[in-house]
Amino acid sequence: MNRTVKKTEKLSDREKERRALIIEVRLLLYEKHYSERAIAQKMNVSRNTIRRMREGDIELLCKTSRNARSRLDPYATRMHQWILEEKTAREMHRLLREDLKVNIGYTQVSLYRSKLSEAFHLEKPQLIPYRTVSRQVILRHIWSDAPMDEIDWRDCCNQYLKLPALKSITHHFRAAMTNKDADDFLDWMNENKSCQFSHMCALVKGLYRDLDAVMQGISSPFNNGFVEGTVNKLKMIKRVMYGRADYPLLRAKVILPYYYQMKGCNPAIFNH
């Protein structure tokens, strides 16, 4: 505890010495009209120190000089006011460069702003919590009506005004496909052939080009799912017997296993 008190007293004394030095420098500059070189020689300090002390609020210069010297010390008063106005470091950097013609980097401005806020115990503005919703959650909600927080969906709709229309179009499409209702699907195509979504219009246009096959695929209980993978299987057999025989053997290797399987034989014997 004693060490903390001594450290605080030492810093306070240093601020007092700094304040006295600034007052004396300004007295020599503006009343006795000494040059910067003469003051630097008289007080045994550098001319850069004299330049930093000649402008700005004395109390701010005393506090900010505690940690490190900075080119922004002359603008400490103005930056302090900007902090009270809740300006960001990016805005301060722009004002310093454009209005005050100070050639300085953004990182220096940001660090100096943090030091000022810490030195004067300025309250940081309360940040509004930022909540994000992943694209995957939104797509699942639109496509399969997966659970989604009502507040999140409302905020997404307020930001992206086309989401409710997209959800309605998607649900209509899924209902027609699930119920195998060709008339309802045709109504869906007629409604969306000139909708606000260009990709949806392109999809409907492609469906119209092959409308008979589309309607048959929706209304008919038959499909070509059982032939999926057959082409790959044929290519595999062809590559295995490449250079050994001609088309008759390929035909036999493809047809005979299914023939004997129908007769109740074990088709594995044809793999040996």
C-alpha positions as CSV (number, residue, x, y, z in Angstrom):
1,M,0.0,0.0,0.0
2,N,2.8,2.4,0.8
3,R,4.5,1.7,-2.5
4,T,1.3,2.7,-4.3
5,V,1.0,5.9,-2.4
6,K,4.7,6.8,-3.1
7,K,4.2,6.1,-6.8
8,T,1.1,8.3,-7.0
9,E,2.9,11.1,-5.2
10,K,5.9,10.8,-7.4
11,L,3.8,11.0,-10.5
12,S,1.9,14.0,-9.1
13,D,5.3,15.8,-8.5
14,R,6.3,15.0,-12.0
15,E,3.2,16.6,-13.3
16,K,3.8,19.7,-11.3
17,E,7.4,19.9,-12.6
18,R,6.1,19.5,-16.1
19,R,3.5,22.2,-15.6
20,A,6.1,24.6,-14.3
21,L,8.3,23.9,-17.2
22,I,5.6,24.5,-19.7
23,I,4.7,27.8,-18.1
24,E,8.3,29.0,-18.1
25,V,8.7,28.0,-21.8
26,R,5.6,29.9,-22.8
27,L,6.8,32.9,-20.7
28,L,10.1,33.0,-22.5
29,L,8.4,32.5,-25.9
30,Y,5.5,34.9,-25.8
31,E,6.6,37.6,-23.3
32,K,10.4,37.7,-23.5
33,H,10.4,36.6,-27.2
34,Y,13.2,34.1,-26.8
35,S,13.9,31.8,-29.8
36,E,13.4,28.1,-29.5
37,R,17.1,27.5,-29.8
38,A,17.8,30.0,-26.9
39,I,15.2,28.4,-24.7
40,A,16.5,24.9,-25.4
41,Q,20.0,26.0,-24.4
42,K,18.8,27.9,-21.3
43,M,16.6,25.1,-20.0
44,N,18.7,22.2,-21.2
45,V,15.9,20.6,-23.2
46,S,15.5,19.8,-26.9
47,R,13.8,22.0,-29.4
48,N,11.2,19.3,-30.2
49,T,10.2,19.5,-26.5
50,I,9.8,23.3,-26.9
51,R,7.6,22.9,-29.9
52,R,5.4,20.4,-28.1
53,M,5.0,22.8,-25.2
54,R,4.2,26.0,-27.0
55,E,0.5,25.0,-27.9
56,G,-2.3,23.1,-26.3
57,D,-3.9,22.8,-22.9
58,I,-1.4,22.7,-20.1
59,E,-3.2,20.2,-17.9
60,L,-3.6,17.8,-20.9
61,L,0.1,18.2,-21.8
62,C,1.0,17.4,-18.2
63,K,-1.0,14.2,-18.2
64,T,-0.2,12.9,-21.6
65,S,3.5,13.4,-21.2
66,R,3.6,10.9,-18.4
67,N,3.9,7.8,-20.7
68,A,5.5,9.0,-23.9
69,R,6.0,12.1,-26.0
70,S,3.9,12.4,-29.1
71,R,3.4,14.6,-32.1
72,L,-0.3,14.8,-31.1
73,D,0.4,16.6,-27.8
74,P,-0.5,20.0,-29.3
75,Y,-3.9,18.6,-30.4
76,A,-4.7,16.9,-27.1
77,T,-7.4,19.5,-26.1
78,R,-9.2,19.1,-29.4
79,M,-8.9,15.3,-29.3
80,H,-10.3,15.4,-25.7
81,Q,-13.3,17.2,-27.0
82,W,-13.7,14.8,-29.8
83,I,-13.7,11.9,-27.4
84,L,-16.5,13.6,-25.4
85,E,-18.4,13.9,-28.7
86,E,-17.9,10.1,-29.1
87,K,-15.9,10.3,-32.3
88,T,-14.1,7.2,-33.3
89,A,-10.3,7.0,-33.9
90,R,-11.0,6.7,-37.7
91,E,-13.0,10.0,-37.6
92,M,-10.3,11.7,-35.6
93,H,-7.6,10.5,-38.1
94,R,-9.6,12.0,-41.0
95,L,-10.2,15.3,-39.2
96,L,-6.5,15.6,-38.3
97,R,-5.3,14.9,-41.8
98,E,-8.0,16.9,-43.7
99,D,-8.8,19.8,-41.4
100,L,-5.6,20.3,-39.4
101,K,-3.2,19.0,-42.1
102,V,-1.4,16.7,-39.7
103,N,0.5,14.0,-41.5
104,I,0.1,11.1,-39.1
105,G,-0.9,7.5,-39.3
106,Y,-4.1,5.9,-38.0
107,T,-2.4,3.7,-35.5
108,Q,-0.8,6.6,-33.7
109,V,-4.1,8.4,-33.5
110,S,-5.8,5.3,-32.1
111,L,-3.2,4.7,-29.5
112,Y,-3.2,8.4,-28.5
113,R,-6.9,8.4,-28.2
114,S,-6.8,5.4,-25.9
115,K,-4.2,7.1,-23.7
116,L,-6.3,10.2,-23.4
117,S,-9.4,8.2,-22.4
118,E,-7.4,6.3,-19.8
119,A,-5.7,9.4,-18.4
120,F,-9.0,11.3,-17.9
121,H,-11.0,8.2,-16.9
122,L,-13.5,8.8,-19.7
123,E,-16.4,6.4,-19.9
124,K,-16.4,4.3,-23.0
125,P,-19.7,4.4,-24.9
126,Q,-21.8,1.4,-24.4
127,L,-21.7,-0.8,-27.4
128,I,-24.9,-2.3,-28.7
129,P,-24.5,-6.1,-28.8
130,Y,-24.2,-7.3,-32.4
131,R,-26.0,-10.5,-33.2
132,T,-25.4,-12.5,-36.3
133,V,-27.5,-15.2,-38.1
134,S,-25.7,-17.7,-40.3
135,R,-26.7,-18.1,-43.9
136,Q,-27.2,-21.8,-43.4
137,V,-29.8,-21.2,-40.7
138,I,-31.7,-18.8,-43.0
139,L,-31.6,-21.2,-45.9
140,R,-32.8,-24.1,-43.8
141,H,-35.7,-22.0,-42.5
142,I,-36.7,-21.0,-46.1
143,W,-36.3,-24.5,-47.6
144,S,-37.6,-26.8,-44.9
145,D,-39.1,-24.4,-42.4
146,A,-36.5,-25.3,-39.8
147,P,-36.9,-23.6,-36.4
148,M,-35.5,-20.0,-36.3
149,D,-35.8,-17.3,-33.7
150,E,-38.7,-15.0,-34.6
151,I,-36.8,-11.9,-33.7
152,D,-33.9,-13.0,-36.0
153,W,-36.2,-13.7,-38.9
154,R,-38.0,-10.4,-38.5
155,D,-34.6,-8.5,-38.4
156,C,-33.5,-10.4,-41.5
157,C,-36.7,-9.6,-43.3
158,N,-36.3,-5.9,-42.4
159,Q,-32.8,-5.9,-43.8
160,Y,-33.5,-8.1,-46.9
161,L,-37.0,-7.3,-48.0
162,K,-37.2,-10.1,-50.6
163,L,-36.9,-13.0,-48.0
164,P,-40.6,-13.4,-47.3
165,A,-41.4,-13.6,-51.1
166,L,-38.6,-16.2,-51.5
167,K,-39.9,-18.2,-48.6
168,S,-43.5,-18.2,-50.1
169,I,-42.3,-19.3,-53.5
170,T,-40.1,-22.1,-52.0
171,H,-42.9,-23.5,-49.8
172,H,-45.3,-23.5,-52.8
173,F,-42.8,-25.4,-54.9
174,R,-42.2,-28.0,-52.1
175,A,-45.9,-28.5,-51.5
176,A,-46.6,-29.2,-55.2
177,M,-43.6,-31.7,-55.4
178,T,-44.5,-33.4,-52.1
179,N,-48.2,-33.9,-53.1
180,K,-47.3,-34.9,-56.7
181,D,-49.9,-32.3,-57.8
182,A,-49.1,-31.5,-61.5
183,D,-51.8,-28.8,-61.7
184,D,-50.5,-27.0,-58.6
185,F,-47.0,-27.2,-60.0
186,L,-48.1,-25.7,-63.3
187,D,-49.8,-22.9,-61.3
188,W,-46.5,-22.3,-59.5
189,M,-44.7,-22.1,-62.9
190,N,-47.2,-19.6,-64.2
191,E,-46.9,-17.4,-61.1
192,N,-43.1,-17.3,-61.1
193,K,-42.2,-17.1,-64.8
194,S,-41.8,-13.4,-64.4
195,C,-41.1,-13.0,-60.7
196,Q,-38.5,-10.6,-59.0
197,F,-35.9,-13.4,-58.8
198,S,-33.9,-13.7,-62.1
199,H,-32.6,-17.2,-61.2
200,M,-36.2,-18.4,-60.5
201,C,-37.3,-17.1,-63.9
202,A,-34.5,-18.9,-65.6
203,L,-35.5,-22.2,-63.8
204,V,-39.1,-21.8,-64.9
205,K,-38.1,-21.1,-68.4
206,G,-36.0,-24.3,-68.5
207,L,-38.9,-26.3,-67.1
208,Y,-41.2,-24.9,-69.9
209,R,-38.8,-26.2,-72.5
210,D,-39.3,-29.8,-71.3
211,L,-42.8,-29.4,-69.9
212,D,-44.1,-32.9,-70.9
213,A,-41.3,-34.7,-69.2
214,V,-41.6,-32.5,-66.1
215,M,-45.3,-33.1,-65.8
216,Q,-44.9,-36.9,-66.3
217,G,-42.1,-37.0,-63.7
218,I,-44.4,-35.3,-61.1
219,S,-47.7,-37.2,-61.8
220,S,-46.2,-40.7,-62.7
221,P,-45.2,-43.2,-59.9
222,F,-42.4,-44.5,-62.0
223,N,-38.9,-43.0,-62.1
224,N,-35.4,-43.9,-63.4
225,G,-33.9,-44.3,-59.9
226,F,-33.2,-48.1,-60.4
227,V,-30.8,-47.4,-63.3
228,E,-28.7,-45.0,-61.3
229,G,-25.1,-46.3,-61.2
230,T,-25.6,-48.7,-64.1
231,V,-23.4,-46.7,-66.5
232,N,-20.6,-46.6,-64.0
233,K,-20.9,-50.4,-63.5
234,L,-20.7,-51.0,-67.3
235,K,-17.6,-48.8,-67.5
236,M,-16.0,-50.7,-64.7
237,I,-16.6,-54.1,-66.4
238,K,-15.4,-52.6,-69.7
239,R,-12.1,-51.4,-68.2
240,V,-11.5,-54.7,-66.4
241,M,-11.8,-56.7,-69.6
242,Y,-10.1,-54.1,-71.8
243,G,-8.0,-55.8,-74.5
244,R,-9.2,-59.4,-73.7
245,A,-12.5,-59.8,-75.6
246,D,-15.1,-58.1,-77.7
247,Y,-18.7,-57.1,-77.3
248,P,-20.3,-60.6,-76.9
249,L,-18.3,-61.2,-73.7
250,L,-19.2,-57.8,-72.4
251,R,-22.9,-58.5,-73.0
252,A,-22.7,-61.8,-71.3
253,K,-20.9,-60.4,-68.2
254,V,-23.7,-57.8,-67.9
255,I,-26.8,-59.9,-68.7
256,L,-26.1,-63.4,-67.3
257,P,-25.7,-62.4,-63.6
258,Y,-29.2,-60.9,-63.7
259,Y,-30.6,-63.8,-65.6
260,Y,-29.3,-66.4,-63.1
261,Q,-30.3,-64.2,-60.2
262,M,-33.9,-64.4,-61.5
263,K,-33.5,-68.2,-61.7
264,G,-32.4,-68.4,-58.1
265,C,-28.7,-69.0,-58.7
266,N,-25.9,-67.2,-56.9
267,P,-24.6,-64.6,-59.3
268,A,-21.3,-64.4,-57.3
269,I,-20.0,-67.4,-59.3
270,F,-19.5,-65.1,-62.3
271,N,-17.0,-63.0,-60.5
272,H,-14.5,-65.9,-60.4
